[in-house]
Amino acid sequence: MQNLIPVITMFITKYGKYILLAVGLVLVWRWVKNLFFDNSITTKFNDSGTQLSSSEATHYAERLFSAMKDTGTDEDEIDNVRLLVSRPSDLRSVWNAFGSRPYGTFGSPIFGLGMFATNLDLRGWLKAELSGDGFKVWEQMFLTAGI
């Protein structure tokens, strides 16, 4: 460990300006992207006929977000919510409550803060967090619900 500190110091001294340039370019790119391209998703779907109250839809949206927001994905919790919102109108209501939320550029919601975030809707979050068959079930539900 003691040998590592001089190596890191030498690396930063030698390549520091390139590291700063790379970070600066990423920051400028994100700033320009956010300035000229609207990443917000404003689509709201008609959820008439839902059996969920507004507070229930919000609760389910928050359960899904909590299952995906930190490192690791709680797929069991996502499946539990999926079973509770199997009606198309209920899914549209949860979709509307979820809205769009920042998701990290580096493939993890933990990096979803500030200018490194891309706003994703519920489908985007689930696609990023679930693999293969787990997302296919949700995708079919979205298609059935007209989302």
Accessible surface in RSA format (square Angstrom, percent):
REM  Atomic radii and reference values for relative SASA: ProtOr
REM  Chains: A
REM  Algorithm: Lee & Richards
REM  Probe-radius: 1.40
REM  Slices: 20
REM RES _ NUM      All-atoms   Total-Side   Main-Chain    Non-polar    All polar
REM                ABS   REL    ABS   REL    ABS   REL    ABS   REL    ABS   REL
RES MET A   1   179.18  92.8 132.88  87.9  46.30 110.2 119.28 101.4  59.90  79.4
RES GLN A   2   157.78  88.2 147.15 107.5  10.63  25.3  51.23 109.0 106.55  80.8
RES ASN A   3   126.65  87.3 121.82 117.7   4.82  11.6  32.45  78.1  94.19  91.0
RES LEU A   4    88.34  49.2  85.27  61.0   3.07   7.7  87.41  61.4   0.93   2.5
RES ILE A   5   108.70  61.9 107.89  80.4   0.81   2.0 108.56  78.2   0.14   0.4
RES PRO A   6    80.37  58.6  70.51  64.3   9.86  35.8  76.43  63.1   3.94  24.5
RES VAL A   7    83.07  54.7  81.65  73.9   1.42   3.4  83.07  72.2   0.00   0.0
RES ILE A   8    84.11  47.9  82.70  61.6   1.41   3.4  84.11  60.6   0.00   0.0
RES THR A   9    77.93  55.4  74.48  75.5   3.45   8.2  61.27  82.3  16.67  25.2
RES MET A  10   123.55  64.0 118.04  78.1   5.52  13.1  82.13  69.8  41.42  54.9
RES PHE A  11   102.77  51.4 101.23  62.7   1.54   4.0 102.77  62.3   0.00   0.0
RES ILE A  12    97.72  55.6  95.61  71.2   2.11   5.1  95.61  68.8   2.11   5.7
RES THR A  13   111.69  79.4  81.59  82.7  30.10  71.7  73.43  98.6  38.26  57.8
RES LYS A  14   129.86  63.4 110.03  67.5  19.83  47.2  68.92  62.0  60.94  64.9
RES TYR A  15    83.62  39.0  83.62  47.6   0.00   0.0  53.53  40.2  30.09  37.1
RES GLY A  16    15.71  19.4   0.00   N/A  15.71  19.4  15.11  41.5   0.60   1.3
RES LYS A  17   148.10  72.3 135.42  83.1  12.68  30.2  81.51  73.4  66.59  70.9
RES TYR A  18   127.07  59.3 122.44  69.7   4.64  12.1  83.57  62.8  43.50  53.6
RES ILE A  19    72.29  41.1  68.61  51.1   3.68   8.9  72.20  52.0   0.09   0.2
RES LEU A  20   132.04  73.5 125.18  89.6   6.86  17.2 125.37  88.0   6.67  18.0
RES LEU A  21   107.52  59.9 100.88  72.2   6.65  16.7 106.88  75.1   0.64   1.7
RES ALA A  22    53.78  49.4  48.72  75.2   5.06  11.5  53.04  74.7   0.75   2.0
RES VAL A  23    73.58  48.4  71.18  64.4   2.40   5.8  73.49  63.9   0.09   0.2
RES GLY A  24    28.62  35.3   0.00   N/A  28.62  35.3  28.11  77.1   0.52   1.2
RES LEU A  25   109.94  61.2 105.97  75.8   3.97  10.0 106.35  74.7   3.59   9.7
RES VAL A  26    60.34  39.7  58.58  53.0   1.75   4.2  60.34  52.4   0.00   0.0
RES LEU A  27    62.21  34.6  61.48  44.0   0.73   1.8  61.82  43.4   0.39   1.0
RES VAL A  28    86.63  57.0  85.09  77.0   1.54   3.7  86.63  75.3   0.00   0.0
RES TRP A  29   131.65  52.8 125.90  60.9   5.76  13.5 105.82  56.4  25.83  41.9
RES ARG A  30     1.29   0.5   1.29   0.7   0.00   0.0   0.11   0.1   1.18   0.7
RES TRP A  31   139.67  56.0 138.52  67.0   1.14   2.7 114.53  61.1  25.13  40.8
RES VAL A  32    55.85  36.7  55.85  50.6   0.00   0.0  55.85  48.5   0.00   0.0
RES LYS A  33    49.40  24.1  47.78  29.3   1.62   3.8  29.99  27.0  19.42  20.7
RES ASN A  34    67.94  46.9  45.45  43.9  22.49  54.2  25.63  61.7  42.31  40.9
RES LEU A  35   101.76  56.7  71.53  51.2  30.24  76.0  76.94  54.0  24.82  66.8
RES PHE A  36   141.62  70.9 111.23  68.9  30.39  79.1 115.91  70.3  25.71  73.6
RES PHE A  37   129.67  64.9 125.45  77.7   4.22  11.0 128.80  78.1   0.87   2.5
RES ASP A  38   122.00  85.5  84.20  83.8  37.80  89.4  43.00 101.2  79.01  78.8
RES ASN A  39    34.07  23.5  21.72  21.0  12.34  29.7  12.52  30.1  21.55  20.8
RES SER A  40    49.55  41.9  34.31  45.8  15.25  35.1  27.90  59.4  21.65  30.3
RES ILE A  41    55.43  31.5  41.08  30.6  14.35  34.6  43.28  31.2  12.15  33.0
RES THR A  42   111.41  79.2  90.36  91.6  21.05  50.2  62.90  84.5  48.52  73.3
RES THR A  43    73.42  52.2  59.94  60.8  13.49  32.1  35.45  47.6  37.98  57.4
RES LYS A  44   134.79  65.8 107.87  66.2  26.92  64.1  84.07  75.7  50.72  54.0
RES PHE A  45    51.61  25.8  44.06  27.3   7.55  19.7  47.29  28.7   4.32  12.4
RES ASN A  46   110.63  76.3  91.81  88.7  18.83  45.3  44.48 107.0  66.15  63.9
RES ASP A  47    45.02  31.5  44.33  44.1   0.68   1.6   0.04   0.1  44.98  44.9
RES SER A  48    80.40  67.9  61.33  81.8  19.07  43.9  50.47 107.5  29.93  41.9
RES GLY A  49    57.38  70.8   0.00   N/A  57.38  70.8  40.50 111.1  16.89  37.8
RES THR A  50    39.90  28.4  19.06  19.3  20.84  49.7  19.06  25.6  20.84  31.5
RES GLN A  51   132.07  73.9 100.24  73.3  31.83  75.8  37.86  80.6  94.21  71.5
RES LEU A  52    23.73  13.2  13.51   9.7  10.21  25.7  14.51  10.2   9.21  24.8
RES SER A  53    55.46  46.9  42.98  57.4  12.48  28.8  50.50 107.5   4.96   6.9
RES SER A  54    93.49  79.0  78.71 105.0  14.78  34.1  50.80 108.2  42.69  59.8
RES SER A  55    82.09  69.4  69.91  93.3  12.17  28.0  53.50 113.9  28.58  40.0
RES GLU A  56    75.10  43.1  73.77  55.8   1.33   3.2  25.87  50.0  49.23  40.2
RES ALA A  57     2.41   2.2   2.41   3.7   0.00   0.0   2.41   3.4   0.00   0.0
RES THR A  58    62.33  44.3  62.33  63.2   0.00   0.0  46.81  62.9  15.53  23.5
RES HIS A  59    99.12  54.2  93.82  65.2   5.30  13.6  65.15  67.1  33.97  39.5
RES TYR A  60    29.92  14.0  29.92  17.0   0.00   0.0   3.76   2.8  26.16  32.2
RES ALA A  61     0.18   0.2   0.18   0.3   0.00   0.0   0.18   0.3   0.00   0.0
RES GLU A  62    71.26  40.9  71.26  53.9   0.00   0.0  36.87  71.3  34.39  28.1
RES ARG A  63    60.04  25.2  55.78  28.4   4.27  10.2  22.83  31.2  37.21  22.6
RES LEU A  64     0.00   0.0   0.00   0.0   0.00   0.0   0.00   0.0   0.00   0.0
RES PHE A  65    46.45  23.2  46.45  28.8   0.00   0.0  46.45  28.2   0.00   0.0
RES SER A  66    64.76  54.7  48.05  64.1  16.72  38.5  27.14  57.8  37.63  52.7
RES ALA A  67     7.54   6.9   0.00   0.0   7.54  17.1   4.68   6.6   2.85   7.6
RES MET A  68     0.00   0.0   0.00   0.0   0.00   0.0   0.00   0.0   0.00   0.0
RES LYS A  69    82.24  40.1  77.56  47.6   4.68  11.2  27.98  25.2  54.26  57.8
RES ASP A  70    84.42  59.1  82.61  82.2   1.82   4.3  26.95  63.4  57.47  57.3
RES THR A  71   100.19  71.3  77.56  78.6  22.64  53.9  49.34  66.3  50.85  76.9
RES GLY A  72    61.18  75.4   0.00   N/A  61.18  75.4  42.62 117.0  18.56  41.6
RES THR A  73    41.66  29.6  12.96  13.1  28.70  68.4   6.72   9.0  34.94  52.8
RES ASP A  74    73.99  51.8  64.64  64.3   9.35  22.1  25.79  60.7  48.21  48.1
RES GLU A  75    82.46  47.3  79.32  60.0   3.13   7.5  21.90  42.4  60.56  49.4
RES ASP A  76   107.85  75.5 104.98 104.5   2.87   6.8  26.42  62.2  81.43  81.2
RES GLU A  77    38.15  21.9  37.15  28.1   1.00   2.4  13.20  25.5  24.94  20.4
RES ILE A  78     0.45   0.3   0.45   0.3   0.00   0.0   0.45   0.3   0.00   0.0
RES ASP A  79    59.09  41.4  59.09  58.8   0.00   0.0  11.52  27.1  47.57  47.4
RES ASN A  80    71.62  49.4  68.81  66.5   2.81   6.8  11.15  26.8  60.47  58.5
RES VAL A  81     0.00   0.0   0.00   0.0   0.00   0.0   0.00   0.0   0.00   0.0
RES ARG A  82    52.67  22.1  52.31  26.7   0.36   0.9   0.47   0.6  52.20  31.6
RES LEU A  83   115.18  64.1  97.58  69.8  17.60  44.2  98.07  68.9  17.10  46.0
RES LEU A  84    85.10  47.4  67.80  48.5  17.30  43.5  70.64  49.6  14.45  38.9
RES VAL A  85     0.00   0.0   0.00   0.0   0.00   0.0   0.00   0.0   0.00   0.0
RES SER A  86    78.75  66.5  58.16  77.6  20.59  47.4  32.20  68.6  46.55  65.2
RES ARG A  87    96.60  40.6  94.52  48.2   2.08   4.9  41.76  57.1  54.84  33.2
RES PRO A  88    51.13  37.3  49.06  44.7   2.07   7.5  51.13  42.2   0.00   0.0
RES SER A  89     9.02   7.6   8.04  10.7   0.98   2.3   6.66  14.2   2.36   3.3
RES ASP A  90     6.73   4.7   6.73   6.7   0.00   0.0   0.00   0.0   6.73   6.7
RES LEU A  91     1.51   0.8   1.51   1.1   0.00   0.0   1.51   1.1   0.00   0.0
RES ARG A  92    48.53  20.4  48.53  24.7   0.00   0.0   7.80  10.7  40.73  24.7
RES SER A  93     8.02   6.8   6.10   8.1   1.92   4.4   0.00   0.0   8.02  11.2
RES VAL A  94     0.00   0.0   0.00   0.0   0.00   0.0   0.00   0.0   0.00   0.0
RES TRP A  95    11.57   4.6  10.91   5.3   0.66   1.6   7.12   3.8   4.45   7.2
RES ASN A  96    23.08  15.9  19.10  18.5   3.98   9.6  12.91  31.1  10.17   9.8
RES ALA A  97    35.51  32.7   5.26   8.1  30.25  68.8  17.24  24.3  18.27  48.4
RES PHE A  98     4.46   2.2   0.00   0.0   4.46  11.6   0.00   0.0   4.46  12.8
RES GLY A  99    24.68  30.4   0.00   N/A  24.68  30.4  23.01  63.2   1.67   3.7
RES SER A 100    35.43  29.9  10.62  14.2  24.81  57.2   0.00   0.0  35.43  49.6
RES ARG A 101    34.39  14.4  34.25  17.5   0.14   0.3  15.73  21.5  18.66  11.3
RES PRO A 102    66.06  48.1  60.03  54.7   6.03  21.9  60.03  49.6   6.03  37.5
RES TYR A 103    11.60   5.4  11.48   6.5   0.12   0.3   9.77   7.3   1.83   2.3
RES GLY A 104     5.73   7.1   0.00   N/A   5.73   7.1   0.00   0.0   5.73  12.8
RES THR A 105    56.52  40.2  28.89  29.3  27.63  65.8  34.39  46.2  22.13  33.5
RES PHE A 106   125.20  62.6  94.60  58.6  30.59  79.6 102.17  61.9  23.03  65.9
RES GLY A 107    57.53  70.9   0.00   N/A  57.53  70.9  32.40  88.9  25.13  56.3
RES SER A 108    22.66  19.1  22.20  29.6   0.47   1.1  20.07  42.7   2.59   3.6
RES PRO A 109    17.25  12.6   5.88   5.4  11.37  41.3   5.88   4.9  11.37  70.7
RES ILE A 110    94.89  54.0  77.91  58.0  16.98  40.9  83.65  60.2  11.23  30.5
RES PHE A 111   106.39  53.2 100.41  62.2   5.98  15.6 105.42  63.9   0.96   2.8
RES GLY A 112     2.88   3.6   0.00   N/A   2.88   3.6   1.74   4.8   1.14   2.6
RES LEU A 113   145.38  81.0 137.30  98.2   8.08  20.3 138.90  97.6   6.48  17.4
RES GLY A 114    67.44  83.2   0.00   N/A  67.44  83.2  43.96 120.6  23.48  52.6
RES MET A 115    64.41  33.4  56.41  37.3   8.00  19.1  47.63  40.5  16.78  22.2
RES PHE A 116    56.29  28.2  56.29  34.9   0.00   0.0  56.29  34.1   0.00   0.0
RES ALA A 117    12.11  11.1   5.92   9.1   6.19  14.1   6.01   8.5   6.10  16.2
RES THR A 118    36.95  26.3  36.87  37.4   0.08   0.2  30.14  40.5   6.81  10.3
RES ASN A 119    48.25  33.3  41.62  40.2   6.63  16.0   0.52   1.3  47.72  46.1
RES LEU A 120    43.29  24.1  43.29  31.0   0.00   0.0  43.29  30.4   0.00   0.0
RES ASP A 121    25.35  17.8  25.25  25.1   0.10   0.2   1.16   2.7  24.19  24.1
RES LEU A 122     0.41   0.2   0.06   0.0   0.35   0.9   0.06   0.0   0.35   0.9
RES ARG A 123    64.69  27.2  64.69  33.0   0.00   0.0  24.75  33.8  39.95  24.2
RES GLY A 124    17.02  21.0   0.00   N/A  17.02  21.0  14.67  40.3   2.34   5.2
RES TRP A 125     1.82   0.7   1.82   0.9   0.00   0.0   1.82   1.0   0.00   0.0
RES LEU A 126     0.00   0.0   0.00   0.0   0.00   0.0   0.00   0.0   0.00   0.0
RES LYS A 127   137.09  66.9 125.00  76.7  12.09  28.8  68.13  61.3  68.96  73.5
RES ALA A 128    54.08  49.7  15.49  23.9  38.58  87.8  26.68  37.6  27.40  72.6
RES GLU A 129    27.49  15.8  10.50   7.9  16.99  40.5   3.15   6.1  24.34  19.9
RES LEU A 130    15.34   8.5   4.84   3.5  10.51  26.4   6.00   4.2   9.34  25.1
RES SER A 131    86.67  73.2  76.23 101.7  10.44  24.0  53.02 112.9  33.65  47.1
RES GLY A 132    49.13  60.6   0.00   N/A  49.13  60.6  35.15  96.5  13.98  31.3
RES ASP A 133   107.33  75.2 101.79 101.3   5.53  13.1  36.58  86.1  70.74  70.6
RES GLY A 134    29.56  36.5   0.00   N/A  29.56  36.5  22.98  63.1   6.58  14.7
RES PHE A 135    25.78  12.9  25.78  16.0   0.00   0.0  25.78  15.6   0.00   0.0
RES LYS A 136   133.72  65.2 128.08  78.6   5.64  13.4  80.58  72.5  53.15  56.6
RES VAL A 137    66.00  43.4  61.23  55.4   4.77  11.5  65.49  56.9   0.51   1.4
RES TRP A 138     0.69   0.3   0.69   0.3   0.00   0.0   0.59   0.3   0.10   0.2
RES GLU A 139    48.86  28.0  48.86  37.0   0.00   0.0  26.64  51.5  22.22  18.1
RES GLN A 140   108.51  60.7 107.53  78.6   0.98   2.3  46.94  99.9  61.57  46.7
RES MET A 141    30.72  15.9  25.90  17.1   4.82  11.5  25.74  21.9   4.98   6.6
RES PHE A 142     0.00   0.0   0.00   0.0   0.00   0.0   0.00   0.0   0.00   0.0
RES LEU A 143   109.41  60.9  90.32  64.6  19.09  48.0  91.74  64.4  17.67  47.6
RES THR A 144    89.64  63.8  59.36  60.2  30.29  72.2  56.45  75.8  33.19  50.2
RES ALA A 145     3.93   3.6   0.00   0.0   3.93   8.9   0.73   1.0   3.21   8.5
RES GLY A 146    54.21  66.8   0.00   N/A  54.21  66.8  36.28  99.6  17.93  40.2
RES ILE A 147    20.86  11.9   1.01   0.8  19.86  47.9  15.00  10.8   5.86  15.9
END  Absolute sums over single chains surface
CHAIN  1 A     9278.5       7679.6       1598.9       6027.2       3251.3
END  Absolute sums over all chains
TOTAL          9278.5       7679.6       1598.9       6027.2       3251.3
